[in-house]
Amino acid sequence: MRRARASQKGGSDRSGPTEAAWRAYIKAAFTTSRRFVLSTQLALFDDTEAGPSGLHYAPDFISPEAERELIAHVAELPLKPFQFGAFEGHRQVKSFGFRYDYAVQRMLESEPIPDWLQTIARAVEGFGQLPDGSVRQVLCTEYDVGVGIGWHRDKPHFDKVFGLSLGSPCKFRFRRRMGDKWERFTLQAEPRSLYLMDGEARQAWEHSIPGVDQRRWSITFRTMRQRP
Ligand SMILES: O=C(O)CCC(=O)C(=O)O
């Protein structure tokens, strides 16, 4: 598996990297990841590996410094337990752009995607070879130790789903039914990595994350399939 590493140019002070330095990290990540995805689209998780088709993975998509910056932003958000109708999940979330309301079973507009997420959203779109602005929904999630997410497929309103892992690794598990058995695959999603679920990985396979060993944050970037 080829690796793409973001450069760590640019200074930082106690308040974090400057905007210019931050853009430099992302530009580096964008450039290397774009090359990465172009050169490995067919090789990564191809027939020689048992992974779902449409699953792409870029380790080290952002630098450790950019990771710290993003975690600091997410930690400042008014995170709330994930609401699943009458039930409450253990993970803490904040949605931007749109949010699916399980109580009314509809996609609702939510706060606009904030400025601090725009640069990374552009980099993610670059990775997916999508036009700027394709990412219309962003979900920031915090998983405390022992917290995970159950088996599911993302709502059909969404199309491509990208996930940036921050803070600690997780086992990103996939399963799909094959007759009376489950076909399974686990991606070890390292901190600072980005995954993309498209095609079968998105439509045919379910995914889940078992309880994490250390606190983990993720930022999920989604394009829309249909206007809600
Ligand atoms: O934390 C992640 O990377 C996955 C999040 C996820 O599957 C979801 O919010 O639907």
The ligand as an ORCA input file, in Angstrom:
! r2SCAN-3c Opt
* xyz 0 1
  O     -16.683      7.974     12.763
  C     -16.669      7.546     11.617
  O     -15.641      7.538     10.922
  C     -17.943      6.932     11.015
  C     -19.187      7.711     11.308
  C     -20.417      7.080     10.702
  O     -20.408      5.981     10.198
  C     -21.679      7.829     10.732
  O     -21.772      8.876     11.409
  O     -22.645      7.385     10.063
*
